């Protein structure tokens, strides 16, 4: 993954003067004090490279015990674990589907801010049950436009010819649900080292893992397993061409997978 560009011009969002919006907010029943508080949250968070400033403003407005702030902090902690925090900002101005979203909502844009939203969605824990009946089912989903994606890929020269796209160099799998975060950190270490990989966090049998690796044409399987984790937070790397396997630390992981030959430990 290439280093991200600075957190500027993330997306073209039109700016409406506050003087134009304030009468509309007053008409909805908000007094000037509430409007000033809302504006403070928006100004502190929108477009900030560090989400902490926006979250602190939100905490000050909603109170220290706010479950919304806790959920957002948890989300950004997971982004750190996955190694994608440099690609994520906190934008309190995003509003989507208030009738059914129950948690964090999000939108994705190209870094140069040249196109409209590539995708958008969020968390909805009651949409399926309210629509089809039964118990509430936690879910996250998003919608995207293929026209926007194709326009972006074409502008970057990233549309491969049919049948020419290679598979990932590695498939990273957590063999124990408790090690999902460790597997995510392993995938992040690989990508930081320039190694492409797919990440599977759901528990899978070994037969499925190696069939999946063959299907996506991966050259290595990286297993986040309890034995290796207890040995100093390591992972197992299995080369599929000859079945040789080594145990390495996350710091050594990218080099061991990227090499044509994995030396035995």
N, C-alpha and C positions, 0 to 999 in steps of 0.2 A: 504494500500500500504506500503510495507516495505521500510525503508530508502534506498536511492540509495547508491551504492558503490562509492568510489572516482572516479573523472573524469580522470581515467588513463586507457590506453589500451582499449579505447572504441571500436575500431575495427581494424583488421589487415590490414592496408593500406601500401603497399610497398613504401619504400622511394627511390627515384631516385636522385643521386647526382646532384647538380646544374650544375657542369661542364659538365655533360652529356646532360642536357636539354638546356643550354644556346645557343649552336650552332643551335639547332632546332628553338629556339625562334628568333635568329638573322635571320635565313633563312626565317622566316615568316614576316620579316620587322620590328621587334622590336629592338630598340637600347638598349645599356647597361643601360641607365638611366631608361627606361621603365621597363626593366627586374628587375632591383634593386628595383623599386617601387612595382612590383608584388610580388617579394620574400618577401619584408617587410610585405605586407598584409598577405601572407600565414603564415609566421613565427609568426606573432602577434596573428592570429586567430585560426589556426589549433590546435584542442585538448585543447583549453583554457577552464578552468572551468567557468570563467567569460567572457561572450560574449562581454562585454563592451570594452575590450582591442582590440579585432578584429574589432569591429565596429568603434572605434576611428581611427584605422589605415586605414580602408576603407574610412572614412570621410576625412582624411587628403589627401588621394589619389584622391578621386572623387570630393571633394569640399563640403562645408557646405550645399549647396542646393540640394544634390543628392537625388532623389526620391528612389533610391535603399536602401540607408542607412535609410531613413525615414520608408520605408516599413519593413525593418528588425527590427528596434527599436519597431515598432508597434507590430510585431509578438512576440517579446520577452516580451512585456508588457502583451499581451494576455496570454502567457504562465504563467506569474506570476499570473494573475487573475484565471486561471484554476488550479493553484497549481502544475504545472508540470515543472517549470523552472529548478528544480534540475536534471531533466532527459534530458535536452536539452542543446546542445552546439552549438557554431557557428563554422562552418568548411568551410572556403572559398575555400578549395581544391576540393569540390564536384562539378562535372560537369555532367549534364545530358541533353539530347535532346535539344540542342541549337536551333534546327529548329522550335520548337513549344512552348517551355516554355516561359512565359512572366513575371514570378515573381520568388518568392522563390522556390528553389528546396530542397529536403530533402532525407535522407536515415536513416533507422532504423537498429540498430545492438543490439545484446545481450551485456549486460554490461561487461561481461568478455572478449569480443572480440575473442571468440572461433570460431565463424561462419562467413560466408560471410553475406552480407546485407540481412536482413529479408524482407525489403520492401524498395521501393524508388519511388519518384514521385515529384509533384510540382504543381504550378499554371499555367494554360494555358487559356487565355481569348479569343483566336481566333481559337483554334483547331477545335471546333465543327462547327463554322460558315464557316471556310475555307474548311472544309471537306464536309459539307452538305448544306451550303448556309445560308442565313438569317442574322440576326443581331448577333454581337459578344455576346457570352454568357459566363460570368465568371464561371470558374470551377476549382476544385482541384481534382487531382486523384493520385493514386499510384498503382503499381503492386507489387505482393509479391509471394513468392514460398511456397507452402504448405509443400514441403519436408523439407525446412529449419525450418519452424515453428514446424512441428512434431518432428524433431530432437531436437530442443530446449526444447520443452515440455517434451519429454521423458527423456532427460538428467536431468531435474529438478524434475522428478516424478510428473508431473502435468497433465497427461492425465487421465481424470476420466473414470470410467466405464460407459457404455451406460446407460442413464437414471438416473444417480446418481448426476449429477451436479445441485446444488441448484440455485434458482434465486437470483437476487440482493435483498438486504434488503429494498431498497427504490428506487422510481422513482422520480427524481427531474425535475420539469417543470417550465419554465418561461411563465406565462400567458400573459405577455406583452413583445413584442420584446425589449422594452427599458430596460427591466430587465434581459436580457440575461447574462450580466456580473455578476449580483447578483446571478443568478441561478448557474453559473459556480463556483462562490465563495462558494455557499452552497454545491455543489457537492465536491469541494476540502476539505471543512471542514469535511464532512462525511468521505471521504476516509482517511484523516489524522487521524481521530478518529477510523479507523479500520472498518468502515461501508461500505459495498459494495453498489453501486448505479449505475443506468443508468441516463443519462442526456439528456433532450429534450429541444432544444432551439427554434425550429420552433413553431409558434403559432398553438395551437391545441384546439379543443373544449373539454369541460369537459367530454363528453361522450367518446371521443377517449382516453383521459388521463386514465380514470379508466378501460377501456377495455384493454388498453396496459399494465397497472399495473397487471391486472389479467392474461394476456397472458404470461408475463414474471415471474409471481409468486412473485411479490414484496409484501412485508408486509405493507409498508407505501408509501404514496405519499407526497412529499414535494413541496409546491407551492410557487414560488416567485411571489407574487401578489402586486399590487400597495398599497392596504390598509395596509398590513403587513410591506411593505418596508417603508412607511411613518411613521410607528410606531417604529422608531429607527432601521431601517434596518433589520427587522425580517422576518421570513418565517412561513407559516402555515404547520403543520405536521398532516396528517390524517392517522389514523390506520385503515386498511381495514378490519380487523377481526370484529370490532364492530362499525366503523364509527366515533369514538371519535376524536376530533380535538383540537390541541393546537397551540398557537403562541409562538415561541421561537426565541432567538437571534442565530446568527451563532455560537457563543461560546458554546451555550447549545445544539446545534442541534444534534451532534453525540450521546450524552448521551440520548436524548429523543427518538431517533430512535432505538438505540441499546437496550434500555430497553424493556422487554417483555410487560410491561404495561406502557402506556403513561398517566400520571396523567393530569386531566383537569386543565387548567390555572385558 
